[in-house]
Amino acid sequence: MYSTYTLNTDELTPQFISALQQAYPNKKVEIVVQEAQDETEYLLEDPQLLQAVDDIKNGKNLVSVPLESF
């Protein structure tokens, strides 16, 4: 089983450790720590996404799809 937990360091409490122990009883686990990137920051780094947002704001490059096609 594979799980990803995204949390602030102040949420690393004994209760969190207990929850991990209950999720993986009597198992050897590997814990990897990396700084999580904010989703908004991540999305704002995508030039194609930013261009699409500008296009929508300016009414450019829009595609109309008839509802009947669904």
All heavy atoms as TSV, in Angstrom:
chain	resi	resn	atom	element	x	y	z
A	1	MET	N	N	0.844	-1.169	0.000
A	1	MET	CA	C	0.000	0.000	0.000
A	1	MET	C	C	0.893	1.237	0.000
A	1	MET	O	O	1.972	1.248	0.566
A	1	MET	CB	C	-0.905	-0.020	1.233
A	1	MET	CG	C	-1.898	1.118	1.273
A	1	MET	SD	S	-3.301	0.819	2.359
A	1	MET	CE	C	-2.716	1.501	3.885
A	2	TYR	N	N	0.411	2.292	-0.656
A	2	TYR	CA	C	1.162	3.539	-0.777
A	2	TYR	C	C	0.249	4.678	-0.359
A	2	TYR	O	O	-0.891	4.763	-0.819
A	2	TYR	CB	C	1.609	3.720	-2.234
A	2	TYR	CG	C	2.414	4.950	-2.496
A	2	TYR	CD1	C	3.793	4.940	-2.353
A	2	TYR	CD2	C	1.812	6.126	-2.888
A	2	TYR	CE1	C	4.545	6.073	-2.593
A	2	TYR	CE2	C	2.550	7.265	-3.131
A	2	TYR	CZ	C	3.916	7.239	-2.985
A	2	TYR	OH	O	4.662	8.360	-3.222
A	3	SER	N	N	0.712	5.533	0.499
A	3	SER	CA	C	-0.075	6.671	0.960
A	3	SER	C	C	0.778	7.925	0.923
A	3	SER	O	O	1.978	7.870	1.184
A	3	SER	CB	C	-0.563	6.459	2.396
A	3	SER	OG	O	-1.358	5.323	2.504
A	4	THR	N	N	0.144	9.040	0.618
A	4	THR	CA	C	0.812	10.331	0.664
A	4	THR	C	C	0.058	11.216	1.638
A	4	THR	O	O	-1.159	11.354	1.533
A	4	THR	CB	C	0.827	10.994	-0.727
A	4	THR	OG1	O	1.507	10.141	-1.641
A	4	THR	CG2	C	1.521	12.344	-0.679
A	5	TYR	N	N	0.769	11.777	2.573
A	5	TYR	CA	C	0.194	12.696	3.546
A	5	TYR	C	C	0.833	14.057	3.307
A	5	TYR	O	O	2.050	14.168	3.290
A	5	TYR	CB	C	0.490	12.245	4.976
A	5	TYR	CG	C	-0.052	10.880	5.326
A	5	TYR	CD1	C	0.698	9.728	5.115
A	5	TYR	CD2	C	-1.318	10.741	5.881
A	5	TYR	CE1	C	0.191	8.483	5.437
A	5	TYR	CE2	C	-1.830	9.493	6.207
A	5	TYR	CZ	C	-1.064	8.370	5.980
A	5	TYR	OH	O	-1.565	7.129	6.301
A	6	THR	N	N	0.015	15.075	3.138
A	6	THR	CA	C	0.526	16.433	2.998
A	6	THR	C	C	0.026	17.218	4.201
A	6	THR	O	O	-1.179	17.351	4.399
A	6	THR	CB	C	0.025	17.072	1.688
A	6	THR	OG1	O	0.405	16.235	0.597
A	6	THR	CG2	C	0.630	18.449	1.501
A	7	LEU	N	N	0.959	17.691	5.017
A	7	LEU	CA	C	0.577	18.376	6.235
A	7	LEU	C	C	1.658	19.341	6.657
A	7	LEU	O	O	2.776	19.300	6.153
A	7	LEU	CB	C	0.299	17.370	7.351
A	7	LEU	CG	C	1.465	16.458	7.746
A	7	LEU	CD1	C	1.378	16.160	9.232
A	7	LEU	CD2	C	1.361	15.151	6.982
A	8	ASN	N	N	1.314	20.219	7.559
A	8	ASN	CA	C	2.288	21.145	8.144
A	8	ASN	C	C	3.040	20.431	9.254
A	8	ASN	O	O	2.520	19.516	9.893
A	8	ASN	CB	C	1.572	22.377	8.709
A	8	ASN	CG	C	1.008	23.255	7.618
A	8	ASN	OD1	O	1.658	23.491	6.603
A	8	ASN	ND2	N	-0.200	23.734	7.810
A	9	THR	N	N	4.256	20.879	9.510
A	9	THR	CA	C	5.067	20.211	10.522
A	9	THR	C	C	4.440	20.278	11.908
A	9	THR	O	O	4.673	19.391	12.733
A	9	THR	CB	C	6.485	20.801	10.563
A	9	THR	OG1	O	6.400	22.222	10.726
A	9	THR	CG2	C	7.253	20.483	9.294
A	10	ASP	N	N	3.627	21.302	12.171
A	10	ASP	CA	C	2.991	21.361	13.489
A	10	ASP	C	C	1.881	20.323	13.643
A	10	ASP	O	O	1.342	20.151	14.732
A	10	ASP	CB	C	2.478	22.766	13.796
A	10	ASP	CG	C	1.484	23.288	12.778
A	10	ASP	OD1	O	1.294	22.661	11.727
A	10	ASP	OD2	O	0.907	24.359	13.038
A	11	GLU	N	N	1.561	19.611	12.565
A	11	GLU	CA	C	0.578	18.533	12.633
A	11	GLU	C	C	1.225	17.165	12.892
A	11	GLU	O	O	0.534	16.162	12.964
A	11	GLU	CB	C	-0.236	18.482	11.339
A	11	GLU	CG	C	-1.078	19.731	11.116
A	11	GLU	CD	C	-1.734	19.757	9.752
A	11	GLU	OE1	O	-0.998	19.771	8.743
A	11	GLU	OE2	O	-2.976	19.749	9.702
A	12	LEU	N	N	2.536	17.148	13.015
A	12	LEU	CA	C	3.240	15.901	13.326
A	12	LEU	C	C	3.145	15.657	14.827
A	12	LEU	O	O	4.050	15.964	15.586
A	12	LEU	CB	C	4.707	15.988	12.877
A	12	LEU	CG	C	4.928	16.065	11.374
A	12	LEU	CD1	C	6.387	16.363	11.065
A	12	LEU	CD2	C	4.508	14.756	10.722
A	13	THR	N	N	2.041	15.095	15.213
A	13	THR	CA	C	1.738	14.876	16.626
A	13	THR	C	C	1.807	13.391	16.954
A	13	THR	O	O	1.835	12.546	16.049
A	13	THR	CB	C	0.315	15.387	16.930
A	13	THR	OG1	O	-0.604	14.610	16.146
A	13	THR	CG2	C	0.167	16.861	16.600
A	14	PRO	N	N	1.807	13.064	18.227
A	14	PRO	CA	C	1.723	11.647	18.599
A	14	PRO	C	C	0.469	10.965	18.019
A	14	PRO	O	O	0.509	9.793	17.672
A	14	PRO	CB	C	1.663	11.691	20.128
A	14	PRO	CG	C	2.369	12.963	20.485
A	14	PRO	CD	C	2.006	13.931	19.387
A	15	GLN	N	N	-0.609	11.725	17.857
A	15	GLN	CA	C	-1.826	11.161	17.272
A	15	GLN	C	C	-1.605	10.790	15.804
A	15	GLN	O	O	-2.125	9.778	15.326
A	15	GLN	CB	C	-3.006	12.150	17.393
A	15	GLN	CG	C	-3.471	12.396	18.809
A	15	GLN	CD	C	-2.606	13.406	19.575
A	15	GLN	OE1	O	-1.741	14.077	19.023
A	15	GLN	NE2	N	-2.827	13.480	20.882
A	16	PHE	N	N	-0.822	11.592	15.094
A	16	PHE	CA	C	-0.517	11.278	13.696
A	16	PHE	C	C	0.310	10.000	13.620
A	16	PHE	O	O	0.034	9.122	12.786
A	16	PHE	CB	C	0.234	12.442	13.035
A	16	PHE	CG	C	0.618	12.166	11.605
A	16	PHE	CD1	C	-0.317	12.236	10.589
A	16	PHE	CD2	C	1.923	11.833	11.285
A	16	PHE	CE1	C	0.038	11.970	9.278
A	16	PHE	CE2	C	2.284	11.566	9.974
A	16	PHE	CZ	C	1.344	11.638	8.966
A	17	ILE	N	N	1.304	9.892	14.466
A	17	ILE	CA	C	2.132	8.676	14.501
A	17	ILE	C	C	1.260	7.468	14.830
A	17	ILE	O	O	1.384	6.406	14.215
A	17	ILE	CB	C	3.284	8.815	15.521
A	17	ILE	CG1	C	4.176	10.002	15.163
A	17	ILE	CG2	C	4.084	7.528	15.638
A	17	ILE	CD1	C	4.838	9.915	13.804
A	18	SER	N	N	0.362	7.627	15.759
A	18	SER	CA	C	-0.548	6.544	16.118
A	18	SER	C	C	-1.414	6.139	14.928
A	18	SER	O	O	-1.638	4.947	14.683
A	18	SER	CB	C	-1.423	6.973	17.297
A	18	SER	OG	O	-2.314	5.954	17.646
A	19	ALA	N	N	-1.884	7.121	14.170
A	19	ALA	CA	C	-2.698	6.824	12.984
A	19	ALA	C	C	-1.883	6.052	11.949
A	19	ALA	O	O	-2.388	5.125	11.310
A	19	ALA	CB	C	-3.238	8.115	12.385
A	20	LEU	N	N	-0.603	6.414	11.788
A	20	LEU	CA	C	0.269	5.662	10.883
A	20	LEU	C	C	0.440	4.224	11.352
A	20	LEU	O	O	0.404	3.280	10.554
A	20	LEU	CB	C	1.645	6.328	10.779
A	20	LEU	CG	C	1.759	7.586	9.945
A	20	LEU	CD1	C	3.179	8.143	10.029
A	20	LEU	CD2	C	1.394	7.314	8.508
A	21	GLN	N	N	0.628	4.062	12.647
A	21	GLN	CA	C	0.800	2.720	13.197
A	21	GLN	C	C	-0.460	1.881	12.997
A	21	GLN	O	O	-0.367	0.687	12.735
A	21	GLN	CB	C	1.157	2.801	14.677
A	21	GLN	CG	C	2.560	3.339	14.900
A	21	GLN	CD	C	2.867	3.607	16.363
A	21	GLN	OE1	O	1.985	4.011	17.123
A	21	GLN	NE2	N	4.121	3.412	16.743
A	22	GLN	N	N	-1.618	2.499	13.083
A	22	GLN	CA	C	-2.865	1.768	12.861
A	22	GLN	C	C	-3.060	1.452	11.380
A	22	GLN	O	O	-3.594	0.400	11.035
A	22	GLN	CB	C	-4.056	2.570	13.386
A	22	GLN	CG	C	-4.092	2.645	14.897
A	22	GLN	CD	C	-5.222	3.527	15.412
A	22	GLN	OE1	O	-6.099	3.936	14.662
A	22	GLN	NE2	N	-5.189	3.831	16.696
A	23	ALA	N	N	-2.615	2.348	10.514
A	23	ALA	CA	C	-2.756	2.125	9.072
A	23	ALA	C	C	-1.807	1.032	8.578
A	23	ALA	O	O	-2.126	0.316	7.638
A	23	ALA	CB	C	-2.512	3.427	8.318
A	24	TYR	N	N	-0.650	0.913	9.219
A	24	TYR	CA	C	0.362	-0.062	8.817
A	24	TYR	C	C	0.791	-0.884	10.032
A	24	TYR	O	O	1.934	-0.790	10.485
A	24	TYR	CB	C	1.580	0.656	8.224
A	24	TYR	CG	C	1.290	1.415	6.951
A	24	TYR	CD1	C	0.935	2.757	6.986
A	24	TYR	CD2	C	1.364	0.778	5.722
A	24	TYR	CE1	C	0.661	3.455	5.825
A	24	TYR	CE2	C	1.093	1.465	4.558
A	24	TYR	CZ	C	0.743	2.806	4.607
A	24	TYR	OH	O	0.476	3.487	3.452
A	25	PRO	N	N	-0.099	-1.695	10.576
A	25	PRO	CA	C	0.250	-2.445	11.785
A	25	PRO	C	C	1.349	-3.479	11.528
A	25	PRO	O	O	1.303	-4.221	10.549
A	25	PRO	CB	C	-1.065	-3.116	12.178
A	25	PRO	CG	C	-1.839	-3.216	10.910
A	25	PRO	CD	C	-1.431	-2.026	10.091
A	26	ASN	N	N	2.354	-3.459	12.385
A	26	ASN	CA	C	3.449	-4.428	12.343
A	26	ASN	C	C	4.141	-4.491	10.988
A	26	ASN	O	O	4.563	-5.547	10.544
A	26	ASN	CB	C	2.946	-5.823	12.748
A	26	ASN	CG	C	2.349	-5.819	14.131
A	26	ASN	OD1	O	2.950	-5.324	15.081
A	26	ASN	ND2	N	1.140	-6.353	14.250
A	27	LYS	N	N	4.246	-3.361	10.309
A	27	LYS	CA	C	4.886	-3.300	8.996
A	27	LYS	C	C	6.103	-2.395	9.062
A	27	LYS	O	O	6.167	-1.450	9.844
A	27	LYS	CB	C	3.931	-2.723	7.937
A	27	LYS	CG	C	2.644	-3.473	7.755
A	27	LYS	CD	C	2.875	-4.773	7.048
A	27	LYS	CE	C	1.519	-5.439	6.808
A	27	LYS	NZ	N	1.634	-6.774	6.350
A	28	LYS	N	N	7.079	-2.697	8.234
A	28	LYS	CA	C	8.218	-1.812	8.068
A	28	LYS	C	C	7.798	-0.755	7.055
A	28	LYS	O	O	7.285	-1.078	5.985
A	28	LYS	CB	C	9.420	-2.599	7.544
A	28	LYS	CG	C	10.680	-1.795	7.436
A	28	LYS	CD	C	11.844	-2.688	7.030
A	28	LYS	CE	C	13.120	-1.875	7.002
A	28	LYS	NZ	N	14.272	-2.755	6.704
A	29	VAL	N	N	7.988	0.522	7.384
A	29	VAL	CA	C	7.597	1.609	6.490
A	29	VAL	C	C	8.799	2.485	6.180
A	29	VAL	O	O	9.778	2.517	6.927
A	29	VAL	CB	C	6.455	2.475	7.079
A	29	VAL	CG1	C	5.197	1.656	7.264
A	29	VAL	CG2	C	6.867	3.139	8.369
A	30	GLU	N	N	8.701	3.197	5.085
A	30	GLU	CA	C	9.731	4.155	4.688
A	30	GLU	C	C	9.077	5.524	4.682
A	30	GLU	O	O	8.020	5.720	4.093
A	30	GLU	CB	C	10.245	3.813	3.288
A	30	GLU	CG	C	11.322	4.719	2.783
A	30	GLU	CD	C	11.854	4.263	1.424
A	30	GLU	OE1	O	11.740	3.075	1.092
A	30	GLU	OE2	O	12.372	5.121	0.708
A	31	ILE	N	N	9.699	6.480	5.343
A	31	ILE	CA	C	9.163	7.836	5.405
A	31	ILE	C	C	10.130	8.755	4.676
A	31	ILE	O	O	11.302	8.836	5.024
A	31	ILE	CB	C	8.968	8.289	6.866
A	31	ILE	CG1	C	7.955	7.374	7.558
A	31	ILE	CG2	C	8.526	9.745	6.915
A	31	ILE	CD1	C	7.775	7.636	9.028
A	32	VAL	N	N	9.612	9.426	3.639
A	32	VAL	CA	C	10.400	10.367	2.842
A	32	VAL	C	C	9.807	11.745	3.065
A	32	VAL	O	O	8.600	11.935	2.969
A	32	VAL	CB	C	10.339	10.003	1.343
A	32	VAL	CG1	C	11.093	11.020	0.516
A	32	VAL	CG2	C	10.869	8.596	1.118
A	33	VAL	N	N	10.649	12.712	3.382
A	33	VAL	CA	C	10.166	14.066	3.660
A	33	VAL	C	C	10.696	15.005	2.585
A	33	VAL	O	O	11.877	15.009	2.272
A	33	VAL	CB	C	10.630	14.544	5.055
A	33	VAL	CG1	C	10.178	15.964	5.312
A	33	VAL	CG2	C	10.126	13.597	6.129
A	34	GLN	N	N	9.776	15.785	2.021
A	34	GLN	CA	C	10.162	16.844	1.102
A	34	GLN	C	C	9.216	18.007	1.296
A	34	GLN	O	O	8.090	17.831	1.742
A	34	GLN	CB	C	10.127	16.379	-0.354
A	34	GLN	CG	C	8.732	16.088	-0.886
A	34	GLN	CD	C	8.769	15.634	-2.340
A	34	GLN	OE1	O	9.786	15.119	-2.803
A	34	GLN	NE2	N	7.693	15.817	-3.038
A	35	GLU	N	N	9.697	19.189	1.005
A	35	GLU	CA	C	8.852	20.372	1.147
A	35	GLU	C	C	7.795	20.343	0.048
A	35	GLU	O	O	8.107	20.136	-1.127
A	35	GLU	CB	C	9.691	21.633	1.034
A	35	GLU	CG	C	8.937	22.888	1.376
A	35	GLU	CD	C	9.850	24.104	1.416
A	35	GLU	OE1	O	11.082	23.944	1.472
A	35	GLU	OE2	O	9.307	25.203	1.385
A	36	ALA	N	N	6.546	20.502	0.436
A	36	ALA	CA	C	5.444	20.468	-0.520
A	36	ALA	C	C	5.274	21.838	-1.154
A	36	ALA	O	O	5.333	22.858	-0.476
A	36	ALA	CB	C	4.159	20.044	0.180
A	37	GLN	N	N	5.037	21.835	-2.461
A	37	GLN	CA	C	4.802	23.083	-3.171
A	37	GLN	C	C	3.318	23.408	-3.129
A	37	GLN	O	O	2.469	22.528	-3.308
A	37	GLN	CB	C	5.273	22.965	-4.616
A	37	GLN	CG	C	5.186	24.256	-5.395
A	37	GLN	CD	C	5.742	24.104	-6.809
A	37	GLN	OE1	O	5.752	23.030	-7.366
A	37	GLN	NE2	N	6.204	25.206	-7.373
A	38	ASP	N	N	3.002	24.651	-2.907
A	38	ASP	CA	C	1.627	25.116	-2.913
A	38	ASP	C	C	1.033	24.902	-4.306
A	38	ASP	O	O	1.672	25.198	-5.306
A	38	ASP	CB	C	1.606	26.602	-2.541
A	38	ASP	CG	C	0.217	27.166	-2.533
A	38	ASP	OD1	O	-0.448	27.049	-1.493
A	38	ASP	OD2	O	-0.194	27.720	-3.565
A	39	GLU	N	N	-0.197	24.382	-4.368
A	39	GLU	CA	C	-0.828	24.082	-5.653
A	39	GLU	C	C	-0.964	25.331	-6.512
A	39	GLU	O	O	-0.766	25.278	-7.732
A	39	GLU	CB	C	-2.209	23.452	-5.445
A	39	GLU	CG	C	-2.174	22.066	-4.854
A	39	GLU	CD	C	-2.211	22.062	-3.329
A	39	GLU	OE1	O	-2.222	23.152	-2.717
A	39	GLU	OE2	O	-2.210	20.969	-2.756
A	40	THR	N	N	-1.292	26.452	-5.906
A	40	THR	CA	C	-1.453	27.691	-6.668
A	40	THR	C	C	-0.126	28.120	-7.275
A	40	THR	O	O	-0.061	28.481	-8.455
A	40	THR	CB	C	-2.019	28.805	-5.771
A	40	THR	OG1	O	-3.260	28.359	-5.219
A	40	THR	CG2	C	-2.228	30.087	-6.550
A	41	GLU	N	N	0.942	28.042	-6.490
A	41	GLU	CA	C	2.266	28.390	-7.014
A	41	GLU	C	C	2.627	27.483	-8.183
A	41	GLU	O	O	3.150	27.937	-9.202
A	41	GLU	CB	C	3.321	28.259	-5.922
A	41	GLU	CG	C	3.232	29.297	-4.838
A	41	GLU	CD	C	4.231	29.031	-3.706
A	41	GLU	OE1	O	5.151	28.215	-3.900
A	41	GLU	OE2	O	4.067	29.634	-2.649
A	42	TYR	N	N	2.343	26.196	-8.040
A	42	TYR	CA	C	2.650	25.231	-9.090
A	42	TYR	C	C	1.911	25.585	-10.379
A	42	TYR	O	O	2.495	25.622	-11.458
A	42	TYR	CB	C	2.278	23.822	-8.630
A	42	TYR	CG	C	2.400	22.779	-9.699
A	42	TYR	CD1	C	3.644	22.284	-10.076
A	42	TYR	CD2	C	1.274	22.280	-10.341
A	42	TYR	CE1	C	3.765	21.329	-11.066
A	42	TYR	CE2	C	1.377	21.318	-11.338
A	42	TYR	CZ	C	2.625	20.850	-11.696
A	42	TYR	OH	O	2.740	19.908	-12.674
A	43	LEU	N	N	0.616	25.878	-10.257
A	43	LEU	CA	C	-0.178	26.184	-11.438
A	43	LEU	C	C	0.255	27.490	-12.090
A	43	LEU	O	O	0.243	27.618	-13.318
A	43	LEU	CB	C	-1.664	26.246	-11.076
A	43	LEU	CG	C	-2.280	24.902	-10.674
A	43	LEU	CD1	C	-3.701	25.120	-10.169
A	43	LEU	CD2	C	-2.259	23.910	-11.829
A	44	LEU	N	N	0.655	28.461	-11.286
A	44	LEU	CA	C	1.072	29.749	-11.830
A	44	LEU	C	C	2.416	29.679	-12.556
A	44	LEU	O	O	2.796	30.624	-13.243
A	44	LEU	CB	C	1.120	30.806	-10.725
A	44	LEU	CG	C	-0.240	31.220	-10.181
A	44	LEU	CD1	C	-0.075	32.177	-8.996
A	44	LEU	CD2	C	-1.106	31.848	-11.256
A	45	GLU	N	N	3.127	28.570	-12.417
A	45	GLU	CA	C	4.398	28.399	-13.125
A	45	GLU	C	C	4.195	27.807	-14.520
A	45	GLU	O	O	5.149	27.698	-15.281
A	45	GLU	CB	C	5.331	27.498	-12.320
A	45	GLU	CG	C	5.835	28.145	-11.052
A	45	GLU	CD	C	6.693	27.214	-10.215
A	45	GLU	OE1	O	6.914	26.056	-10.605
A	45	GLU	OE2	O	7.152	27.649	-9.148
A	46	ASP	N	N	2.970	27.415	-14.867
A	46	ASP	CA	C	2.692	26.772	-16.150
A	46	ASP	C	C	2.321	27.839	-17.185
A	46	ASP	O	O	1.210	28.382	-17.144
A	46	ASP	CB	C	1.549	25.769	-15.994
A	46	ASP	CG	C	1.281	24.978	-17.257
A	46	ASP	OD1	O	1.686	25.424	-18.350
A	46	ASP	OD2	O	0.647	23.908	-17.159
A	47	PRO	N	N	3.220	28.149	-18.131
A	47	PRO	CA	C	2.932	29.214	-19.088
A	47	PRO	C	C	1.723	28.905	-19.976
A	47	PRO	O	O	0.988	29.811	-20.356
A	47	PRO	CB	C	4.214	29.337	-19.908
A	47	PRO	CG	C	5.005	28.116	-19.638
A	47	PRO	CD	C	4.532	27.562	-18.325
A	48	GLN	N	N	1.492	27.639	-20.317
A	48	GLN	CA	C	0.338	27.288	-21.139
A	48	GLN	C	C	-0.963	27.559	-20.389
A	48	GLN	O	O	-1.935	28.040	-20.965
A	48	GLN	CB	C	0.394	25.823	-21.561
A	48	GLN	CG	C	1.438	25.548	-22.628
A	48	GLN	CD	C	1.431	24.095	-23.045
A	48	GLN	OE1	O	1.468	23.211	-22.194
A	48	GLN	NE2	N	1.390	23.852	-24.335
A	49	LEU	N	N	-0.972	27.244	-19.109
A	49	LEU	CA	C	-2.165	27.498	-18.308
A	49	LEU	C	C	-2.421	28.994	-18.195
A	49	LEU	O	O	-3.554	29.453	-18.342
A	49	LEU	CB	C	-2.027	26.877	-16.918
A	49	LEU	CG	C	-3.201	27.109	-15.981
A	49	LEU	CD1	C	-4.477	26.492	-16.543
A	49	LEU	CD2	C	-2.901	26.545	-14.610
A	50	LEU	N	N	-1.371	29.773	-17.954
A	50	LEU	CA	C	-1.528	31.222	-17.862
A	50	LEU	C	C	-2.031	31.812	-19.179
A	50	LEU	O	O	-2.871	32.709	-19.192
A	50	LEU	CB	C	-0.203	31.870	-17.454
A	50	LEU	CG	C	0.293	31.519	-16.053
A	50	LEU	CD1	C	1.666	32.116	-15.806
A	50	LEU	CD2	C	-0.697	31.976	-15.001
A	51	GLN	N	N	-1.532	31.286	-20.304
A	51	GLN	CA	C	-2.002	31.751	-21.605
A	51	GLN	C	C	-3.474	31.400	-21.798
A	51	GLN	O	O	-4.257	32.207	-22.298
A	51	GLN	CB	C	-1.162	31.151	-22.739
A	51	GLN	CG	C	-1.569	31.641	-24.122
A	51	GLN	CD	C	-1.403	33.143	-24.275
A	51	GLN	OE1	O	-0.323	33.682	-24.028
A	51	GLN	NE2	N	-2.447	33.845	-24.686
A	52	ALA	N	N	-3.867	30.209	-21.387
A	52	ALA	CA	C	-5.267	29.794	-21.503
A	52	ALA	C	C	-6.174	30.693	-20.673
A	52	ALA	O	O	-7.268	31.064	-21.113
A	52	ALA	CB	C	-5.410	28.337	-21.077
A	53	VAL	N	N	-5.730	31.052	-19.474
A	53	VAL	CA	C	-6.520	31.948	-18.627
A	53	VAL	C	C	-6.669	33.306	-19.313
A	53	VAL	O	O	-7.767	33.878	-19.359
A	53	VAL	CB	C	-5.871	32.103	-17.225
A	53	VAL	CG1	C	-6.527	33.221	-16.435
A	53	VAL	CG2	C	-5.950	30.787	-16.465
A	54	ASP	N	N	-5.579	33.829	-19.883
A	54	ASP	CA	C	-5.649	35.102	-20.601
A	54	ASP	C	C	-6.593	34.998	-21.798
A	54	ASP	O	O	-7.369	35.916	-22.071
A	54	ASP	CB	C	-4.262	35.539	-21.080
A	54	ASP	CG	C	-3.402	36.119	-19.971
A	54	ASP	OD1	O	-3.975	36.530	-18.929
A	54	ASP	OD2	O	-2.177	36.172	-20.146
A	55	ASP	N	N	-6.518	33.888	-22.529
A	55	ASP	CA	C	-7.397	33.692	-23.681
A	55	ASP	C	C	-8.863	33.701	-23.262
A	55	ASP	O	O	-9.705	34.303	-23.934
A	55	ASP	CB	C	-7.066	32.374	-24.394
A	55	ASP	CG	C	-5.772	32.451	-25.197
A	55	ASP	OD1	O	-5.217	33.558	-25.351
A	55	ASP	OD2	O	-5.327	31.386	-25.671
A	56	ILE	N	N	-9.174	33.046	-22.164
A	56	ILE	CA	C	-10.559	33.024	-21.679
A	56	ILE	C	C	-11.012	34.424	-21.302
A	56	ILE	O	O	-12.098	34.864	-21.665
A	56	ILE	CB	C	-10.705	32.043	-20.494
A	56	ILE	CG1	C	-10.511	30.610	-20.979
A	56	ILE	CG2	C	-12.060	32.208	-19.803
A	56	ILE	CD1	C	-10.353	29.591	-19.873
A	57	LYS	N	N	-10.155	35.146	-20.587
A	57	LYS	CA	C	-10.496	36.517	-20.183
A	57	LYS	C	C	-10.754	37.409	-21.394
A	57	LYS	O	O	-11.612	38.279	-21.364
A	57	LYS	CB	C	-9.374	37.120	-19.334
A	57	LYS	CG	C	-9.302	36.583	-17.933
A	57	LYS	CD	C	-8.141	37.234	-17.172
A	57	LYS	CE	C	-8.011	36.685	-15.776
A	57	LYS	NZ	N	-6.836	37.240	-15.068
A	58	ASN	N	N	-9.991	37.172	-22.469
A	58	ASN	CA	C	-10.084	38.008	-23.661
A	58	ASN	C	C	-10.998	37.416	-24.730
A	58	ASN	O	O	-11.112	37.980	-25.827
A	58	ASN	CB	C	-8.690	38.257	-24.246
A	58	ASN	CG	C	-7.804	39.017	-23.284
A	58	ASN	OD1	O	-8.252	39.980	-22.661
A	58	ASN	ND2	N	-6.552	38.597	-23.153
A	59	GLY	N	N	-11.627	36.278	-24.453
A	59	GLY	CA	C	-12.530	35.656	-25.419
A	59	GLY	C	C	-11.836	35.145	-26.666
A	59	GLY	O	O	-12.442	35.077	-27.729
A	60	LYS	N	N	-10.556	34.772	-26.553
A	60	LYS	CA	C	-9.786	34.289	-27.702
A	60	LYS	C	C	-9.628	32.778	-27.636
A	60	LYS	O	O	-9.607	32.179	-26.564
A	60	LYS	CB	C	-8.388	34.916	-27.706
A	60	LYS	CG	C	-8.364	36.409	-27.921
A	60	LYS	CD	C	-6.971	37.033	-27.847
A	60	LYS	CE	C	-5.820	36.091	-27.928
A	60	LYS	NZ	N	-4.507	36.691	-27.743
A	61	ASN	N	N	-9.486	32.158	-28.811
A	61	ASN	CA	C	-9.189	30.726	-28.937
A	61	ASN	C	C	-10.171	29.847	-28.175
A	61	ASN	O	O	-9.786	28.818	-27.605
A	61	ASN	CB	C	-7.758	30.433	-28.486
A	61	ASN	CG	C	-6.730	31.168	-29.299
A	61	ASN	OD1	O	-6.865	31.304	-30.511
A	61	ASN	ND2	N	-5.697	31.670	-28.641
A	62	LEU	N	N	-11.427	30.244	-28.141
A	62	LEU	CA	C	-12.447	29.463	-27.450
A	62	LEU	C	C	-13.065	28.465	-28.427
A	62	LEU	O	O	-13.165	28.721	-29.617
A	62	LEU	CB	C	-13.532	30.381	-26.887
A	62	LEU	CG	C	-13.047	31.449	-25.899
A	62	LEU	CD1	C	-14.214	32.327	-25.469
A	62	LEU	CD2	C	-12.385	30.818	-24.698
A	63	VAL	N	N	-13.464	27.333	-27.915
A	63	VAL	CA	C	-14.077	26.288	-28.728
A	63	VAL	C	C	-15.470	26.026	-28.185
A	63	VAL	O	O	-15.651	25.820	-26.988
A	63	VAL	CB	C	-13.239	24.980	-28.674
A	63	VAL	CG1	C	-13.914	23.880	-29.453
A	63	VAL	CG2	C	-11.836	25.234	-29.181
A	64	SER	N	N	-16.459	26.035	-29.084
A	64	SER	CA	C	-17.833	25.721	-28.695
A	64	SER	C	C	-18.129	24.282	-29.068
A	64	SER	O	O	-17.834	23.849	-30.190
A	64	SER	CB	C	-18.820	26.647	-29.414
A	64	SER	OG	O	-18.610	27.978	-29.002
A	65	VAL	N	N	-18.708	23.562	-28.134
A	65	VAL	CA	C	-19.075	22.165	-28.369
A	65	VAL	C	C	-20.564	22.032	-28.125
A	65	VAL	O	O	-21.037	22.381	-27.026
A	65	VAL	CB	C	-18.286	21.211	-27.443
A	65	VAL	CG1	C	-18.684	19.783	-27.677
A	65	VAL	CG2	C	-16.786	21.413	-27.616
A	66	PRO	N	N	-21.317	21.552	-29.116
A	66	PRO	CA	C	-22.754	21.384	-28.903
A	66	PRO	C	C	-23.031	20.349	-27.819
A	66	PRO	O	O	-22.362	19.302	-27.750
A	66	PRO	CB	C	-23.293	20.903	-30.255
A	66	PRO	CG	C	-22.134	20.915	-31.200
A	66	PRO	CD	C	-20.893	21.162	-30.441
A	67	LEU	N	N	-23.973	20.641	-26.932
A	67	LEU	CA	C	-24.292	19.715	-25.849
A	67	LEU	C	C	-24.748	18.358	-26.372
A	67	LEU	O	O	-24.551	17.335	-25.724
A	67	LEU	CB	C	-25.373	20.311	-24.948
A	67	LEU	CG	C	-24.933	21.494	-24.092
A	67	LEU	CD1	C	-26.118	22.053	-23.303
A	67	LEU	CD2	C	-23.834	21.093	-23.139
A	68	GLU	N	N	-25.351	18.338	-27.561
A	68	GLU	CA	C	-25.827	17.077	-28.139
A	68	GLU	C	C	-24.693	16.089	-28.404
A	68	GLU	O	O	-24.908	14.894	-28.500
A	68	GLU	CB	C	-26.588	17.329	-29.442
A	68	GLU	CG	C	-27.791	18.241	-29.313
A	68	GLU	CD	C	-27.420	19.717	-29.303
A	68	GLU	OE1	O	-26.489	20.137	-30.028
A	68	GLU	OE2	O	-28.060	20.449	-28.530
A	69	SER	N	N	-23.472	16.590	-28.533
A	69	SER	CA	C	-22.340	15.702	-28.812
A	69	SER	C	C	-21.943	14.862	-27.601
A	69	SER	O	O	-21.173	13.947	-27.707
A	69	SER	CB	C	-21.137	16.516	-29.301
A	69	SER	OG	O	-20.664	17.365	-28.286
A	70	PHE	N	N	-22.512	15.213	-26.440
A	70	PHE	CA	C	-22.228	14.435	-25.240
A	70	PHE	C	C	-23.309	13.435	-25.073
A	70	PHE	O	O	-23.599	12.690	-24.380
A	70	PHE	CB	C	-22.091	15.328	-24.001
A	70	PHE	CG	C	-20.894	16.240	-24.064
A	70	PHE	CD1	C	-21.037	17.581	-24.355
A	70	PHE	CD2	C	-19.617	15.750	-23.845
A	70	PHE	CE1	C	-19.942	18.409	-24.412
A	70	PHE	CE2	C	-18.517	16.576	-23.901
A	70	PHE	CZ	C	-18.677	17.915	-24.185
